[in-house]
């Protein structure tokens, strides 16, 4: 993602990919990422805006950051 002209690395953990789509176990991790990319971008942007970044400046999306499947 970008903050103005600054590139910000975003990492999505495997548990986050698994939690966002528990119902589709046959889908490859990269396919899941592509399918939910906009959601991950929104989550990363919100975390970045709140200052939730790692010491090296990356934003990490973990399982706890994604909505639970079936949550309202």
C-alpha positions as CSV (number, residue, x, y, z in Angstrom):
1,X,0.0,0.0,0.0
2,X,1.1,3.6,-0.2
3,X,1.1,6.6,2.2
4,X,1.6,9.4,-0.3
5,X,4.7,8.4,-2.2
6,X,5.9,6.1,0.6
7,X,5.5,2.4,0.0
8,X,4.2,0.4,3.0
9,X,4.6,-3.4,3.0
10,X,1.6,-5.3,4.1
11,X,1.9,-8.9,5.3
12,X,-1.1,-11.3,5.5
13,X,-0.6,-14.3,7.8
14,X,-1.7,-17.8,6.8
15,X,-4.1,-17.9,9.8
16,X,-5.7,-14.7,8.6
17,X,-6.2,-16.2,5.1
18,X,-7.7,-19.4,6.7
19,X,-10.0,-17.5,9.1
20,X,-11.4,-15.2,6.4
21,X,-12.6,-18.3,4.4
22,X,-13.0,-21.4,6.5
23,X,-15.7,-22.8,4.2
24,X,-13.4,-23.1,1.2
25,X,-10.6,-25.4,2.2
26,X,-9.7,-26.3,-1.4
27,X,-8.7,-22.7,-2.4
28,X,-5.0,-21.9,-2.5
29,X,-3.8,-19.2,-0.2
30,X,-2.9,-16.8,-3.0
31,X,-6.4,-17.3,-4.6
32,X,-7.9,-16.5,-1.2
33,X,-5.8,-13.4,-1.0
34,X,-6.8,-12.2,-4.5
35,X,-10.5,-12.9,-3.7
36,X,-10.4,-10.9,-0.5
37,X,-7.8,-8.3,-1.5
38,X,-10.0,-5.3,-1.1
39,X,-10.9,-6.4,2.4
40,X,-7.2,-6.9,3.3
41,X,-6.4,-3.4,1.8
42,X,-9.2,-1.9,4.0
43,X,-7.9,-3.7,7.1
44,X,-4.3,-2.7,6.4
45,X,-5.3,1.0,5.8
46,X,-7.3,1.1,9.1
47,X,-4.4,-0.5,11.1
48,X,-1.9,1.9,9.5
49,X,-4.1,5.0,10.2
50,X,-4.3,3.9,13.9
51,X,-0.5,3.5,14.0
52,X,-0.6,-0.3,14.3
53,X,2.6,-0.9,12.4
54,X,5.6,-3.1,13.1
55,X,9.0,-1.7,14.1
56,X,10.2,-2.0,10.5
57,X,7.1,-0.1,9.2
58,X,5.2,-3.0,7.8
59,X,1.5,-3.6,8.5
60,X,0.8,-7.2,9.5
61,X,-2.7,-8.6,9.1
62,X,-3.2,-11.5,11.6
63,X,-6.2,-13.8,12.2
64,X,-7.5,-11.5,14.9
65,X,-7.7,-8.7,12.4
66,X,-10.1,-10.4,10.0
67,X,-13.8,-10.8,10.7
68,X,-14.9,-14.2,11.9
69,X,-16.6,-16.2,9.2
70,X,-20.3,-15.8,9.7
71,X,-20.0,-12.8,12.0
72,X,-22.6,-10.1,11.6
